[in-house]
Amino acid sequence: MKACRLVKDKIVMVTGASSGIGVETARELARQGATVLIAGRNPERTHAVRDMLREDTRNESIEAFIADFSSLKAVKGLAEEVSARFDRLDVLINNAGLWHSKFTLSADGYEDTFAVNHLAGYLLTEELLPLLREAKSARIVHVASRLHKSPRTLDLNNLMCEKTRFYRGLKVYGHSKLAQVIYSTDLARRLEGTNVTSNALHPGDVMTNVTRDNRFLNWAKNFAGFILITPEEGSKTSLHVAMHPSVEGVSGRYFDKSKIAKAHRHAANRKLAEGLRERSEALIKRALER
């Protein structure tokens, strides 16, 4: 890939890497000589992807980790396993995500879209910060969506959609992605002056398994060439934010088509960020103590 910094000898983790954008992101990183840690929820598929990537890239430094992001205990276990095996982490790409057409509970009893898209990434990032601080220069990349701009604001009193009368999957998805972008910006503020940066991005409208339980969109994949881009194309912005020299030292920004773009008007709202942080930590603590 052109204009990307060399990542040889770097240690990079990609979540949601057993399909779609995650696979293609991991593939390019492996091609460039990085040690790539891929995380997926399905053991058989994740191990098959690891083996396929090792063969395709001729890079044996690809490791598979299994964790269902619907379970915060599983996410914490993933962080503990990575921390036990590695002494640093150069890049963390929070790529795992989903949305449901019907209200679905996570393993912890939370609304699953918010649990996976925000709480899981929040917990994993916080748990891996010590490893990221050990790197000379580390990057945290949050794969969000342009749909984070769809809500007027982040409703701190309805984060889990418990007060939503009619469940609309894409609306809930957009709300969870706004939380993700607000967290990314808030984290950048907290990490200011350190060796770790945090940025969010829109990968494009990509044909992936993130819509796996939506019948209409699964049917529409037959015509996806006209309306959606491929996972390989969708990985380009993730790779740019994770690797490109021009992003070195850049933090708290939102990228679209590999360029800095305008995020939601509340993306940098400190009051919302503080409220989100407080509620996220309480939800995570409750789940881990069960």
N, C-alpha and C positions, 0 to 999 in steps of 0.2 A: 504494500500500500504506500502510495506516494506521500511525502511530506509528514511522515509520522516519526517521532523520535524512536531510537532503538530501544527495545525493551529486553534485549538479551540479558539474562541473569536477574531480571526483575521477577518478583513474585506477585501474581495477580489473581484475584478471586472474582469469579463471575457466578452470580446466583441465577437460578432459572435457566441453567445452561444445558438442559437435556433436550431442548427443542428451540426452534425459531431464532430470534435475534441472539439469544444467549449462545447457541451453538456457533453461529457465524462470528460472533465477537471472540469467543474462545479460539476458534480456528485461526483467525488472523494473528492473535496474540501468540499462539503456539508457533505459527509460521515464522514469526519474528524472533523466536528463541526464548520467550518468557517461560517461566514455570507457571503453569496455569492450574488453578484449583477450581474445578467445576462443581457446583452444588445443584442437586435435583431431588425431587421428592420420590421418584420411582427408581428403585435400585437397579432393576434389569435394564431400563432404558438409559439411565445415567452411566452405568458401567459400559453399555454398548457404545454410547457416544464417546466416552473416554478412549475406548479401544479404536474406534473409527478415527478419531482425531490423531491419535498416536501414529496410526498407519498413514493417514493422509499428509501429515505435516512432518513425519520422521522425527518427531520430538517426543521422547519418552517421558519428559517432565510434565505430564498431565495427570493430575490426581482427582479422583472422584470422591465426593462427600454426599451423604444422603441425609436429607432433612425435609420434613413436611412443614412448610411455612405457615400452615394453619394451626400449628402447635408452637407456642412460644417456648415451651420447655425443650422442644426439638431444636429450635433456633439457638437457644442458649447452649445446648449440647454441641451443636455444630461449631459455635465460637470456641468452646472449650477444646474441642478436638483439634481445630486449626491452631489454636494457641499452644497446644501441647507439642505439635509437630514442627512448627516454624518459629523462627526467632524474630521475624519481621514480616510486614506486608506492605508492598509498594503501591498497589492499587486495589481498591474494592469497588466492584461494579454491582450495584444493587439493581439487578435486572428482573428478578422474579416478580410476577404480577398476574392478576386475573380479574375477571368480573363475571358476575352471575346474572342471569335473566330473572331469577327468582331468589327471594330472601333465603340465605344459606348461613348456617352457624359454623363457626370454626370449632376446632377441638376444644377450645377454651370457653365456648359458649358466646363468642362475640360474632358480630356480623363479619362474614368471611372476607369480603372484598377489602374492607378497612383493615382487618387483622393482617392479611397477607401483604397488601400494598403499602401500608404505613407502619403498623406496629412491629411486624417481623423485621423490616429493614431498619427501623429505629433501634431495636434491641441488638441486632447483629452488629450494626455500626458502632454503637456504644461499647459493646463487649470487645470489639476488635480495635478500638482506638489505641490501646497500649501497643499493639503490634504495629499499627500504622505510624505511631510516633517513633518507633525504632528505625524506620526507613529514613534515608537521607532526604528524600522528598517524596511525599505520598499524596495520592489523589483518591477522593471518594466521589464516585459517579452515581447519581440517582437517575435511573431511566424512568422518567415521568410520562407526561402526555400533554398535548395541546389542550385536551379536555379539562385540564386543571383550571382553565380560564372560564369554564362554563358556569360554575356556581358564583353567585354574587359575592359571597364571602364564605369563610369556614365557620360553620355553626358549631360552636363549642358545646352547646347544650343538646346537640343531636348528632354527635360524632358517630355513634353506632347505629344510626337510623332507627332508633327505638321509638321515635315520635313520628316516623314517616307513615302516613296513612296508606299511600299507594307506592309500593316499591318499584322503582325504575332503575334497572341495572346500570345504564350509562350515566345517569345522574349520580348514583352512589359512587360509581367508578371515578367520575370527575371530582367529586368531593374528596375521595381518598387520595387522589393525585395532587390536589391542592394542598392537602396535609403534608404530602411528601415534599413538595416544593418549598413550603414554609419551613419544614424541618431542615432542608438542605441549606436554606439561607440563614436560618438561625444557627445551625452548626458552624457555618463559615464564620459568623461573628464570634462564636465561642472559641474557634481555633485561630483567630487572627493573631499573627505574630509567631505562629508555630510552623512546622514543616509540613503540615497537612492542609489540603484544600478540599472544598466541598462544592460541587456544582450539580445542577439538574439539567435535563434535556428532554426534548421531544424527538423520538426516533423516526417519525413519519407515520403514516397510516399503513401499518404492516400486516400482511397476511400471516398470522401466527395462531398458536393454540390458546392464546389468552382468552379467546371467545369460544372455548371448546364446548360449552353447554348451551350456546345460543343457536337454535335450529336455523333461523333465518340466515345468520351470517355464515354458518357452515355450508348451507345451500348456496349462498352467494359466492363462495370461494370458486365455484365453477367459472365465474366471470371476474375473478379477482384481478386479472391482468389489466382490466380497464380502470379499476378504482383503488387498488392497493399495491404497495410496493413489496418486493421480496424481502425476506429476512436478511439476506446479504446486503441489500441496499439500506435496510433499516439499521444495520450495525454500524454504519459509517460514522454517524454522529457520536455514538458511544465510544468508538475507537478514537475519534478526534479528541474528545474531551479527556479520554484516558491517556493518550499518547502524544499528542501534537506539541511541539516545542512552544508554540504560541500561547498555549494554555498554562504553561509553567507559571506558578504563582498567582494565577487567576482564581478567584474564589467568590462564592456567593452569587454566581451568575446562572442564567438559564440559556441554553443553546437550542437552536433549531437549524437544521441543514448545515451543521458544523459552524454556525456563526452565532455570536451573542445576539439574543433576541429579547423582546419585551415579555416579561412574565406577568402573571396576575397582579393587579394593582395592590393586593394585600400580601404579596409574597414576602415583603420585607417588614410587615407589620409586627412590631416587637410585642405589643400586647397580645395579639393572637398567638404569636410564637410561644410566649410564656405560658399562656393558657393551654396550648396544645401540649407543651412539654410536661406540664403538671399533670394533665389528664392521661397522657400516654404512659408516663411512669407509674401512675396509680393503676392503670389497667394491666400493665406488664407485671407489676408487683403482685397484684391479685392472682393473675394466672400462674405465676411461678410458685406462689405459696399454697396453691391447691394440692 
